[in-house]
Amino acid sequence: MGLEMLAGAWRLLGVRLESGWEIVEPVGWDPVNGQKTDHYNGTGGHFSVAYIAEKEGKRAFLKAIDLSSAMGAVNVLKALHDITSAHNFEARLLQICQGGHMDRVVVALESGQVSVGPNLQDAAPYLIFELADGDVRRRIQKVNSAGRLAWWLRAMHHTAVGISQLHSRRIAHQDLKPSNVLSFGQKEDFRVADLGRSVCDGTAGPHDDLTFSGDWGYAPPEILYGHIDPDFARRRLGCDLYLLGSMIFFFATGFGCTQQLLTRLDVAQRPLSVRGTWRGDYEMALPMLQACFTDMLAELEGNLPGPFHEELIKAASELCNPNPTLRGHPLDRVTSGNQFSLVRYVSLFDKLAKKAEVLFRQDTAI
């Protein structure tokens, strides 16, 4: 099928927007037939078509929404409503982030709608973002091994700042993972991306009623076992803490916390949500999960350099504890504190990144 038969979102090459942006090349798909060949991470891939846009010598990433993707649904009107609601909600959250000067969150440069014909499917709502060099999952492979520790500790610092900035406006990201942390420029500049699966306390959104709106491959264990806390902070912000801690496991071992936890459970211990046969409640599952988690921390220690492992193991154990009531810094888990505050972790990762940077410079100077 040629592009002329596809929705407007697929026919934007060469289009100049009223704001001056010109759409110049596709990202991750073949412009001849529309077949997707890759995925630009960090801005969501559901129902969207990716492009590079240019304006006054600046390049940016444009995400256009394919409204025709609703046409194959059993309930077309509901599917169309879901797609447009998700887009509008993300755009609204991005406006909140921009107004809050969140410098560690990828915000939109522009949002709008363009049409290449008279029909509904010819219209394409879009968002334009600053163009990243890539996500940390891919970029870390290009970092010199000697400087890799300093690099990913700075990524942890910036990510913690980004999540803390979101939490300050009661926005829970819910889908933090390596592909949603983007690297910008040659300098160490990392930002949290893709608010398309987020939940905002006090603002109705398309994912409010979902058990979990993020990638289930990274979901906290309480979610996998069906333990749903009605409190927004414990359920949503506690989830973000877990996902942040999981990044430590990823950077040190190549695998996230949930992935490593599930490999240590046999079928009888795994929850139904991941093709297991466990029938008990989460309270009953906690002892075996804690035992597995202890083994994981011991293994993690072996993957961290001596001068750093103690503080990083402690941070990972606090952020990813399988028991949500024990998540967060101990000094913040007091009656008058904010259990889900990331202030101490922002300081910790900044301190460790600076320490690693100093050691790297000393080693390279020899």
Secondary structure, 3 states (H helix, E strand, C coil): CCHHHCCHHHCCCCCECCCCCEEEEECCECCCCCCECCCCCCCCCCCEEEEEEEECCEEEEEEEECHHHHCCCCCHHHHHHHHHHHHHHHHHHHHHHHHCCCCCECCEEEEEEEECCCCHHHEEEEEEEECCCEEHHHHHHHCCHHHHHHHHHHHHHHHHHHHHHHHCCCEECCCCCHHHEEECCCCCCEEECCCCCCEECCECCCCCCCCCCCCHHHCCHHHHCCCCCCCHHHHHHHHHHHHHHHHHHHHHHCCCHHHHHHHCCCCCCCCHHHCCCCCCCHHHHHHHHHHHHHHHHHHHHCCCCHHHHHHHHHHHHHHCCCCHHHCCCHHHCCCCCCCCCCHHHHHHHHHHHHHHHHHHHHHHHC
